[in-house]
Amino acid sequence: MDENTQRLANSIGARVRQERLSLQWTLDQLAEHAGISRRMLVNVEQGAANPSVGTLLRLSDSLGVGLPALVEPPPLKAVKITRRGEGAVLWAGKHGGRGVLLGGTRSPNVIELWDWTLKPGESHDSDAHVTGTEELLQVLEGELTVRVGAETHVLGESDALCFPGDEPHAYENNSNAPLRFTLTVFEPGVGTSHRQLGSDAPAN
């Protein structure tokens, strides 16, 4: 991992551990709730892993904080500005594409704002998010193919699409030109059920 990626991994790991301990959950309990292996969780907390967006979503949903809270420091003010180049790069494509989380609101109703670029031939597959999740995107440049369940939609510049994010979906650049789009994700009620599952068992 490069320096910026390592710094982000360390920050995410510290926040995951902090939230886990606040729930008095063991490593095994969080791993079970999130549906990931204990080894992966240990690596995340130690900053030794560069987890996928899917893994981060499962962890943030289980902890009840939302994805933005895992990758951003707690805001000191109600207003937070993300300057150009300051977003968290949570996905990197094999040809240089990036998925950058620019910011988001706090739980329980989490809204995320993303800036995505996909180089020709790149794609990103996403598992279904929590029930009720909705996604809204607009193409800024290029041609975007979006698969939602069994449906496929091809969008051109300035086209927009709103779709249920609680179905498996994917973003693809099947053209020969670069692609850029903005994405907003709404996840309702993040953590409202998991917060009831705290245990009196000693935390690791």
BAFI-3210 file (N, C-alpha, C; in Angstrom, 3 decimals, decimal comma, padded with zeros to 6 digits):
// residues 204
n [1|2|3|4|5|6|7|8|9|10|11|12|13|14|15|16|17|18|19|20|21|22|23|24|25|26|27|28|29|30|31|32|33|34|35|36|37|38|39|40|41|42|43|44|45|46|47|48|49|50|51|52|53|54|55|56|57|58|59|60|61|62|63|64|65|66|67|68|69|70|71|72|73|74|75|76|77|78|79|80|81|82|83|84|85|86|87|88|89|90|91|92|93|94|95|96|97|98|99|100|101|102|103|104|105|106|107|108|109|110|111|112|113|114|115|116|117|118|119|120|121|122|123|124|125|126|127|128|129|130|131|132|133|134|135|136|137|138|139|140|141|142|143|144|145|146|147|148|149|150|151|152|153|154|155|156|157|158|159|160|161|162|163|164|165|166|167|168|169|170|171|172|173|174|175|176|177|178|179|180|181|182|183|184|185|186|187|188|189|190|191|192|193|194|195|196|197|198|199|200|201|202|203|204]
n.u [000,839|000,455|001,556|-000,652|-002,818|-002,151|-002,323|-005,065|-006,040|-005,089|-006,530|-009,177|-009,061|-008,592|-010,963|-012,907|-012,226|-012,643|-015,450|-016,364|-015,534|-017,051|-019,520|-019,113|-018,408|-016,863|-014,102|-014,923|-017,715|-018,316|-017,263|-018,983|-021,507|-020,984|-020,422|-017,872|-014,516|-012,752|-010,011|-009,791|-011,064|-009,305|-007,040|-008,055|-008,513|-005,919|-004,854|-003,666|-004,842|-006,377|-009,382|-012,248|-014,889|-017,303|-016,753|-016,233|-018,736|-020,293|-019,147|-019,588|-022,392|-022,990|-021,859|-023,381|-022,890|-022,592|-020,977|-019,469|-018,699|-016,759|-014,554|-013,961|-012,736|-014,316|-016,626|-015,833|-017,401|-020,726|-020,718|-018,919|-016,230|-015,040|-012,198|-010,904|-009,390|-009,234|-010,945|-011,844|-010,272|-011,724|-011,946|-010,030|-009,363|-008,068|-006,948|-006,606|-008,908|-011,133|-012,958|-014,236|-015,052|-016,677|-018,007|-020,471|-023,562|-024,455|-025,422|-028,849|-029,926|-028,255|-026,511|-024,500|-021,947|-020,388|-017,573|-016,933|-014,655|-014,151|-011,999|-011,646|-013,000|-013,096|-014,887|-017,224|-018,524|-021,267|-022,571|-025,936|-027,200|-028,293|-031,761|-034,031|-032,213|-031,316|-030,046|-028,673|-027,521|-025,460|-024,192|-021,197|-019,257|-018,590|-019,717|-021,904|-022,635|-025,098|-025,912|-028,683|-029,907|-031,564|-031,705|-030,369|-028,894|-027,960|-026,194|-025,676|-023,700|-024,707|-027,040|-029,214|-029,846|-031,948|-032,136|-032,935|-030,762|-030,678|-030,521|-028,366|-025,848|-024,065|-021,468|-020,261|-017,758|-017,959|-017,034|-014,678|-013,654|-012,776|-014,704|-016,790|-018,714|-021,125|-022,297|-024,905|-025,789|-028,359|-028,942|-031,215|-031,953|-029,547|-027,897|-029,896|-031,014|-028,810|-027,713|-029,138|-028,034|-025,891|-023,396|-022,635|-020,323|-016,782|-014,697|-012,232]
n.v [-001,194|002,286|005,395|007,113|005,333|003,553|005,246|005,793|003,184|002,688|004,601|003,767|001,232|001,909|003,238|001,246|-000,548|001,121|001,580|-001,032|-001,759|000,061|-001,054|-003,230|-005,618|-008,660|-009,614|-011,867|-011,647|-009,280|-010,022|-012,122|-010,807|-009,094|-010,826|-011,585|-012,946|-013,706|-013,311|-011,473|-009,274|-008,752|-007,996|-005,686|-004,006|-003,682|-002,208|-003,536|-004,427|-003,758|-003,208|-004,215|-002,237|-003,501|-005,032|-002,968|-001,757|-003,800|-003,907|-001,272|-001,136|-003,144|-002,092|000,110|002,741|003,774|004,100|006,546|007,460|005,674|006,224|008,885|011,496|012,321|014,985|018,338|020,500|021,439|021,859|020,523|020,584|019,082|019,283|019,492|016,513|015,486|013,445|010,084|007,390|004,543|002,499|001,094|000,778|-001,611|-000,302|002,272|003,608|005,064|004,969|007,363|008,397|011,190|012,344|012,235|011,759|011,311|008,309|007,522|007,544|007,389|009,219|009,024|010,547|010,140|010,138|008,807|007,250|005,389|003,583|002,561|-000,664|-001,248|-002,261|-002,313|-004,399|-004,735|-005,966|-006,524|-003,864|-002,714|-003,263|-001,142|000,676|003,218|004,360|007,055|008,417|010,373|010,753|012,285|012,322|010,411|006,973|004,996|001,786|000,258|-002,377|-003,728|-006,067|-008,169|-006,359|-004,115|-001,000|001,597|004,551|007,898|010,953|013,315|011,940|010,491|008,205|006,471|003,939|000,829|000,070|-002,165|-004,453|-006,740|-005,085|-003,337|-001,260|-000,325|000,295|-000,018|001,107|002,789|005,016|007,261|007,321|009,138|009,595|010,866|009,719|009,111|007,624|006,350|005,092|003,815|003,845|002,765|000,511|000,430|-001,931|-003,488|-002,167|-003,023|-005,382|-005,603|-007,027|-008,359|-009,626|-009,789|-007,556|-008,001]
n.w [000,000|-000,760|000,781|001,353|001,144|003,189|005,404|005,382|005,790|008,384|009,820|009,371|010,580|013,288|013,863|013,467|015,514|017,740|017,581|017,782|020,385|021,813|021,629|023,124|021,956|021,003|018,857|017,444|017,608|016,132|013,659|013,026|012,888|010,743|008,727|007,889|007,929|010,987|010,841|008,724|009,925|012,065|010,591|009,372|011,615|012,462|010,476|008,428|006,175|002,993|002,733|000,762|-000,766|-000,286|002,033|003,865|003,910|005,049|007,589|008,539|008,501|010,358|012,672|012,928|012,121|009,583|006,392|005,741|008,307|009,069|007,515|007,704|009,858|013,025|012,741|013,624|013,426|012,333|009,645|006,991|004,806|001,894|000,222|-003,142|-004,127|-001,576|-000,847|000,247|-001,148|-001,953|-003,710|-006,284|-009,658|-012,075|-014,192|-013,431|-012,651|-010,151|-007,078|-005,151|-001,984|-001,106|001,011|003,684|005,510|009,002|010,830|011,832|009,206|006,417|003,994|001,223|-000,754|-003,789|-006,069|-009,069|-011,286|-014,185|-016,131|-019,610|-020,018|-017,307|-014,337|-011,599|-009,234|-007,028|-004,002|-002,763|-000,838|002,466|003,249|001,593|000,647|-001,651|-004,792|-006,613|-009,551|-011,828|-015,064|-015,854|-017,780|-020,666|-021,215|-019,394|-018,198|-016,354|-014,301|-012,775|-010,788|-012,954|-014,977|-017,466|-018,054|-020,208|-020,124|-021,196|-021,431|-019,017|-018,524|-016,050|-013,329|-011,128|-008,730|-006,980|-004,376|-002,886|-004,290|-006,049|-007,952|-010,596|-011,961|-015,110|-017,566|-020,742|-022,988|-025,198|-024,099|-021,368|-018,302|-016,138|-013,227|-010,854|-007,710|-005,473|-002,459|-000,527|002,607|004,725|008,237|009,353|011,399|013,356|014,196|014,900|017,074|019,191|019,883|021,558|023,744|026,995|027,161|027,638|025,803|023,189]
ca.u [000,000|001,197|001,453|-002,026|-003,666|-001,828|-002,867|-006,503|-006,260|-004,872|-007,648|-010,358|-008,858|-008,781|-012,380|-013,629|-011,966|-013,321|-016,896|-016,589|-015,399|-018,167|-020,643|-018,673|-018,390|-015,579|-013,787|-015,770|-019,090|-018,413|-017,034|-020,211|-022,547|-020,625|-020,280|-016,503|-013,706|-012,074|-008,693|-009,964|-011,358|-008,051|-006,202|-008,635|-008,274|-004,481|-004,425|-002,849|-005,635|-007,027|-010,654|-013,104|-016,036|-018,308|-016,374|-016,433|-020,182|-020,784|-018,670|-020,258|-023,791|-023,030|-021,529|-024,442|-022,360|-022,560|-019,654|-018,682|-018,150|-015,579|-013,412|-013,742|-012,650|-015,550|-016,649|-015,783|-018,470|-021,836|-020,390|-017,640|-015,847|-014,037|-011,544|-010,500|-008,295|-009,237|-011,855|-011,262|-010,269|-012,097|-011,865|-009,081|-009,461|-006,790|-006,403|-006,485|-010,178|-011,216|-014,210|-013,840|-016,127|-016,455|-018,575|-021,762|-024,234|-024,340|-026,535|-029,246|-030,236|-026,951|-026,417|-023,105|-021,685|-019,213|-017,075|-016,404|-014,084|-013,871|-011,283|-012,215|-012,883|-013,218|-016,230|-017,292|-019,709|-021,669|-023,622|-027,103|-027,035|-029,377|-033,105|-034,466|-031,169|-031,547|-028,892|-028,974|-026,263|-025,493|-022,968|-020,570|-018,437|-018,487|-020,900|-021,974|-023,580|-025,476|-026,712|-029,439|-030,585|-031,530|-031,851|-029,165|-029,195|-026,811|-026,398|-024,719|-023,377|-025,808|-028,141|-029,275|-030,558|-032,257|-032,444|-032,818|-029,437|-030,770|-030,356|-027,003|-025,738|-022,699|-021,191|-019,309|-017,376|-017,750|-016,658|-013,241|-013,325|-012,918|-016,044|-016,877|-020,083|-021,340|-023,219|-025,425|-026,363|-029,164|-029,155|-032,050|-031,957|-028,303|-027,541|-030,982|-031,243|-027,580|-027,441|-029,844|-027,427|-024,673|-023,214|-021,871|-019,091|-015,611|-014,178|-010,811]
ca.v [000,000|003,532|006,105|007,590|004,168|003,042|006,182|005,561|001,868|002,832|005,373|002,897|000,200|002,483|003,564|-000,016|-001,050|002,016|001,326|-002,397|-001,737|000,823|-002,000|-004,341|-006,807|-009,299|-009,733|-012,918|-011,163|-008,363|-010,791|-012,869|-009,866|-008,511|-011,874|-011,665|-013,811|-013,062|-012,895|-010,227|-008,210|-008,429|-007,254|-004,352|-003,217|-003,421|-001,421|-004,400|-004,833|-002,727|-003,904|-003,810|-001,412|-004,402|-005,356|-001,770|-001,570|-004,777|-003,490|-000,041|-001,473|-003,919|-001,201|001,099|004,098|004,227|004,070|007,782|007,593|004,822|006,703|010,296|011,841|012,931|016,415|019,277|021,462|020,886|022,002|019,899|020,774|018,181|019,967|018,661|015,600|015,072|012,338|008,773|006,458|003,241|001,492|001,418|-000,154|-002,132|000,601|003,629|004,158|005,238|005,278|008,279|008,834|012,610|012,698|011,623|012,127|010,337|007,377|006,258|007,661|007,768|009,593|009,075|011,200|009,517|010,552|007,584|007,225|004,049|003,567|001,562|-002,061|-001,432|-002,411|-002,522|-005,145|-004,450|-006,789|-005,781|-003,138|-002,936|-003,085|000,248|001,523|003,743|005,009|008,052|008,795|011,127|010,626|013,565|012,156|009,044|006,105|004,105|000,677|-000,109|-003,591|-003,804|-007,344|-008,715|-005,268|-003,397|000,350|002,295|005,982|008,804|012,167|014,067|011,052|010,157|006,965|006,160|002,510|000,225|-000,444|-003,407|-005,557|-006,753|-004,158|-003,136|-000,140|-000,805|001,123|-000,918|001,923|002,994|006,340|007,360|007,534|009,724|009,849|011,099|008,737|009,342|006,405|006,569|003,883|004,193|003,048|002,017|000,167|000,494|-003,264|-004,012|-001,510|-003,758|-006,690|-005,517|-008,139|-008,077|-010,397|-008,907|-007,306|-008,335]
ca.w [000,000|-000,720|002,060|001,567|001,378|004,520|006,383|005,416|006,403|009,828|010,360|009,360|011,597|014,622|014,062|013,608|016,862|018,683|017,552|018,301|021,837|022,384|021,689|023,962|021,123|020,737|017,439|016,872|017,477|014,999|012,437|012,734|012,452|009,453|007,729|007,390|008,770|012,111|010,363|007,973|010,877|012,758|009,647|009,208|012,817|012,561|009,326|007,574|005,018|002,189|002,528|-000,348|-000,395|000,270|003,413|004,670|004,086|006,022|008,914|008,974|008,786|011,597|013,781|013,029|011,994|008,203|005,778|005,891|009,662|009,201|006,738|007,957|011,278|013,530|012,415|014,745|013,186|011,564|008,231|006,643|003,412|001,324|-000,890|-004,274|-003,830|-000,174|-000,610|000,581|-002,290|-001,402|-004,769|-007,348|-010,777|-012,579|-015,209|-012,884|-012,189|-008,700|-006,405|-004,081|-001,099|-000,824|002,306|003,971|006,743|010,078|010,985|011,203|007,782|005,871|002,589|000,790|-002,035|-004,411|-007,372|-009,679|-012,636|-014,692|-017,395|-020,527|-019,614|-015,864|-013,785|-010,152|-008,816|-005,652|-003,420|-002,314|000,418|003,416|002,691|001,493|000,065|-002,990|-005,383|-007,646|-010,190|-013,079|-015,855|-016,176|-018,985|-021,153|-021,281|-018,233|-018,196|-014,987|-014,162|-011,522|-010,890|-014,315|-015,932|-017,882|-018,530|-020,782|-019,929|-021,798|-020,685|-018,396|-018,144|-014,626|-013,031|-009,731|-008,692|-005,650|-004,070|-002,118|-005,228|-006,602|-009,071|-011,078|-012,851|-016,099|-018,702|-021,869|-024,140|-025,383|-023,578|-019,915|-017,770|-014,792|-012,780|-009,440|-007,146|-004,133|-001,901|000,679|003,395|005,864|009,467|009,543|012,771|014,333|014,765|015,492|018,344|020,223|020,024|022,354|024,659|028,210|027,108|027,582|024,458|023,015]
c.u [000,875|000,891|000,030|-002,972|-003,427|-002,400|-004,383|-006,821|-006,090|-006,040|-008,913|-010,236|-009,102|-010,252|-013,211|-013,457|-012,687|-014,813|-017,219|-016,529|-016,535|-019,424|-020,349|-018,764|-016,975|-015,321|-014,693|-017,199|-019,245|-018,213|-018,293|-021,309|-022,268|-020,492|-018,906|-015,699|-013,058|-010,708|-008,784|-010,212|-010,105|-007,153|-006,723|-008,302|-006,794|-003,957|-003,580|-003,579|-006,151|-008,394|-011,447|-014,230|-017,118|-018,024|-016,595|-017,918|-020,744|-020,363|-019,429|-021,724|-023,898|-022,763|-022,552|-023,978|-022,412|-021,136|-018,868|-018,030|-016,910|-014,348|-013,119|-013,573|-013,947|-015,539|-016,625|-016,892|-019,563|-021,551|-019,010|-017,383|-014,814|-013,451|-011,151|-009,287|-008,281|-010,169|-011,120|-011,394|-010,520|-012,127|-010,880|-009,159|-008,093|-006,161|-006,331|-007,785|-010,223|-012,658|-013,871|-015,068|-015,832|-016,992|-019,901|-022,310|-024,095|-025,581|-027,593|-029,574|-029,026|-027,070|-024,940|-023,015|-020,355|-018,860|-016,375|-015,791|-013,786|-013,153|-011,902|-011,950|-013,023|-014,679|-016,126|-018,609|-020,002|-022,738|-024,810|-026,817|-028,237|-030,722|-033,506|-033,428|-031,560|-030,287|-029,345|-027,657|-026,511|-024,144|-022,453|-019,800|-018,413|-019,811|-020,835|-023,021|-023,829|-026,323|-027,366|-030,277|-030,436|-031,599|-030,505|-029,574|-027,907|-027,104|-025,295|-024,505|-024,633|-027,030|-028,052|-030,088|-030,755|-032,690|-032,294|-031,431|-029,461|-030,917|-028,896|-026,928|-024,272|-022,648|-020,096|-018,997|-017,012|-017,347|-015,133|-012,773|-013,475|-014,345|-015,944|-018,336|-020,106|-022,412|-023,617|-026,117|-027,105|-029,419|-029,961|-031,845|-030,712|-028,057|-028,670|-031,298|-030,001|-027,295|-028,145|-029,134|-026,143|-024,613|-022,431|-020,572|-017,905|-015,086|-012,695|-009,982]
c.v [001,246|004,270|006,554|006,442|003,594|003,940|005,974|004,233|001,938|003,558|004,532|001,843|000,713|002,772|002,294|-000,562|-000,201|001,723|-000,064|-002,411|-000,965|-000,035|-003,175|-005,672|-007,350|-009,266|-010,758|-012,434|-010,228|-009,105|-011,554|-011,946|-009,337|-009,554|-011,910|-012,555|-013,015|-012,546|-011,586|-009,060|-007,787|-007,601|-005,836|-003,484|-002,859|-002,561|-002,202|-004,846|-003,601|-003,292|-003,351|-002,925|-002,277|-004,753|-004,166|-001,503|-002,544|-004,396|-002,261|-000,296|-002,215|-003,048|-000,088|002,528|004,627|004,303|005,370|007,921|006,733|005,420|008,181|010,531|012,460|014,431|017,271|020,319|020,791|020,921|021,393|020,061|019,724|018,862|018,967|017,818|015,071|013,895|011,035|007,838|005,055|002,134|001,985|000,356|-000,543|-001,225|002,052|004,285|004,234|005,464|006,084|008,693|010,266|013,035|012,016|012,077|011,004|009,450|008,011|006,353|008,259|008,079|009,736|009,775|010,691|010,194|009,333|007,879|005,773|004,189|002,497|000,134|-002,301|-001,561|-002,596|-003,211|-004,868|-005,434|-005,905|-005,120|-003,404|-002,621|-001,611|001,184|001,954|004,437|005,936|008,506|009,631|010,997|012,020|013,503|010,687|008,303|005,078|003,025|000,272|-001,369|-003,601|-005,073|-007,891|-007,631|-004,616|-002,063|000,998|003,791|006,778|010,034|012,934|013,214|010,736|008,896|006,843|004,705|001,972|-000,372|-001,710|-004,622|-005,578|-005,850|-003,963|-001,909|-000,595|000,279|000,188|-000,178|002,010|004,329|006,349|007,704|008,159|009,951|010,123|010,130|009,149|008,067|006,763|005,230|004,251|003,273|002,244|001,785|000,132|-000,865|-003,779|-003,401|-002,207|-005,054|-006,679|-006,646|-007,690|-008,856|-009,452|-008,776|-007,629|-007,054]
c.w [000,000|000,582|002,358|001,874|002,766|005,610|006,522|006,093|007,916|010,491|010,443|010,457|012,993|014,891|014,229|015,023|017,911|018,743|018,088|019,820|022,499|022,501|022,618|023,218|021,034|019,229|016,757|016,663|016,289|013,685|012,031|012,218|011,049|008,350|007,090|008,336|009,904|011,681|009,587|008,917|011,632|011,852|009,426|010,410|012,972|011,407|008,354|006,324|004,297|001,810|001,358|000,165|000,251|001,725|004,327|004,913|005,107|007,436|009,408|009,292|010,111|012,814|013,954|012,865|010,564|007,690|005,953|007,260|009,866|008,540|006,944|009,447|011,739|013,270|013,679|014,637|012,363|010,067|007,971|005,154|003,021|000,108|-001,976|-003,900|-002,414|000,117|-000,342|-000,619|-001,744|-002,450|-005,818|-008,425|-011,306|-013,625|-014,715|-012,479|-010,667|-008,258|-005,170|-003,277|-000,675|000,540|002,507|005,305|007,762|010,146|011,886|009,711|007,080|004,380|002,253|-000,564|-002,574|-005,727|-007,978|-011,040|-012,989|-016,030|-018,302|-020,053|-018,125|-015,441|-012,283|-009,833|-007,353|-005,207|-003,051|-000,974|001,327|002,761|002,712|000,911|-001,342|-003,487|-006,514|-008,242|-011,432|-013,760|-016,200|-017,489|-019,375|-021,164|-020,156|-018,459|-016,749|-015,040|-012,794|-011,579|-012,304|-015,377|-016,227|-018,478|-019,017|-020,747|-020,607|-020,938|-020,287|-018,093|-016,656|-014,430|-011,530|-009,676|-007,268|-005,424|-003,236|-003,028|-005,678|-007,828|-009,439|-011,964|-013,812|-017,122|-019,845|-023,132|-024,241|-024,829|-022,056|-019,515|-016,388|-014,452|-011,280|-008,956|-005,733|-003,668|-000,618|001,358|004,641|007,065|009,711|011,029|013,766|014,928|015,480|016,851|019,504|020,600|020,841|023,376|025,867|028,232|027,026|026,177|024,406|022,947]
res [m|d|e|n|t|q|r|l|a|n|s|i|g|a|r|v|r|q|e|r|l|s|l|q|w|t|l|d|q|l|a|e|h|a|g|i|s|r|r|m|l|v|n|v|e|q|g|a|a|n|p|s|v|g|t|l|l|r|l|s|d|s|l|g|v|g|l|p|a|l|v|e|p|p|p|l|k|a|v|k|i|t|r|r|g|e|g|a|v|l|w|a|g|k|h|g|g|r|g|v|l|l|g|g|t|r|s|p|n|v|i|e|l|w|d|w|t|l|k|p|g|e|s|h|d|s|d|a|h|v|t|g|t|e|e|l|l|q|v|l|e|g|e|l|t|v|r|v|g|a|e|t|h|v|l|g|e|s|d|a|l|c|f|p|g|d|e|p|h|a|y|e|n|n|s|n|a|p|l|r|f|t|l|t|v|f|e|p|g|v|g|t|s|h|r|q|l|g|s|d|a|p|a|n]
***
